[in-house]
Amino acid sequence: MWNLIKEDVTCVFDRDPASRHVFEILTSYPGVHAILIHRINHWLWNKKLKWFARFISYFARWVTAIEIHPGATIGRRFFIDHGIGVVIGETTVIGDDVTLYQGVTLGGRIMLPGKRHPTLGNNVIVGAGAKILGPFTVGDNARIGSNAVVLEEVPAGATVVGIPGRIVACRDVNNDDCADQYKQQSRRSEGFESYAVDASTMSANGEMEQMQQQINTLQQVVENLEKELKKQRDSSNLPLNERTGTH
């Protein structure tokens, strides 16, 4: 337990450049307070002291603005940055070295008992405001973009953005599962796209290509205007009879 607590505190130095010393982290980081209290609550929950664990988690939510159900299983070196508005459901399982930002929800979509909440692998980063909803797995090293809504399994190494979430990049080029899902989602996005936003304009390469086309068009317009202005200047310098075509 003490080793877990020590790692939960010292990992902040690797993930928050604003951190300065241990005393500051222990006294002013609500994300650290929340996980330290959860370690105790989870132990109580497993010892069948469930009401007591829920009561302490309620107090922790009031103090930190972070709600972690005592039944959630959380790995080593877990960090919640900023923290406010984070909700972690009862059957959530979180691996090692995971980072969440403010406003994240790890929730469920069904009312039946059993596994209802997501499982996050190791070294996952979930951006501010993202919602991961359902009993599926987010693979190791995955990245969930801010405000994304993820409703289905995420392969290892994938970067997911949007509502609903879709894969826009694969960190591991050798991960066939990620590449296959990326291709399938790209095919599903073909056809009519609301607001004229398609897969190419959502990607960095597509945006750069579109900007380059616009620049080329503008350059052509400027060149045509310069030619027209040059003709007008040349025409204004001619004698009157030459400008009017008379002799």
C-alpha positions, 0 to 999 in steps of 0.5 A: 500500500505504501509503495502504491501511495508513494508512486501515486505522488511521485508520478506527478513530477513526470506528468505535470510541469507545474509540480515543484515539490512533494509537499505542494503535491500532497497539499494542493492536488485534488487528483492525488487526494482522490486516488489516495482516499480511493486506495483506502476505500477500495481496501474497505470495499473488498473487506465487505465494509461497503457502506463505510467505503461509500460514505468516505467516497462521498466525502472525498467527492465533496472535497475533491470534486472527483467521484471514484466508486470504491469498487473501481480497480485502479493500477499503479501511478494513476494521475488525474490532472486538475481533476474537477468533474471526473467520474469513475464507475464501479466496475471500471478497471484501470491499468498502470500509468494512466492519466485522466484530465478534468471532466472525464467520465468512465461510465456505463450504458446499461442498467443490468448488474455485472460489468458495466464500465470500461477497462483501460489498459496501461499508459492510456491518456484520456483528454479533458471532457472525454466520455468512455461509456460501456464494458469494453477495453481501451488498449494499451498506449491509446489516446482519447482526445478531449470531448470525445465520446467513445462507445466501442472498443479501442485497439492498442496504440490508437488515437480516438477523437470525435463524437462518436469516437473514431480512430484517426491515427495508430501509434504502432504501425505494426498493430494490424488490429488498429489499422483494420479498424481505422480502415473500416471506420474510414469506409463507413465515413464515405458518402454524405457528411454533415457540414461537409466534413469528411475524413480528409478534412478531419486529418492533418494531411487533409487540412494541409492539402486543402489549405495549399489548394486555397493558397494556389487559387489565391496566387492565381487570382493575384497574378491575374489582377496584376496582369489586368492592372498592368494592361490598364497602366500601359493603356493610360500611357498611350496617346489619346488617338491610340487609346480610342483607336482613331487616326 
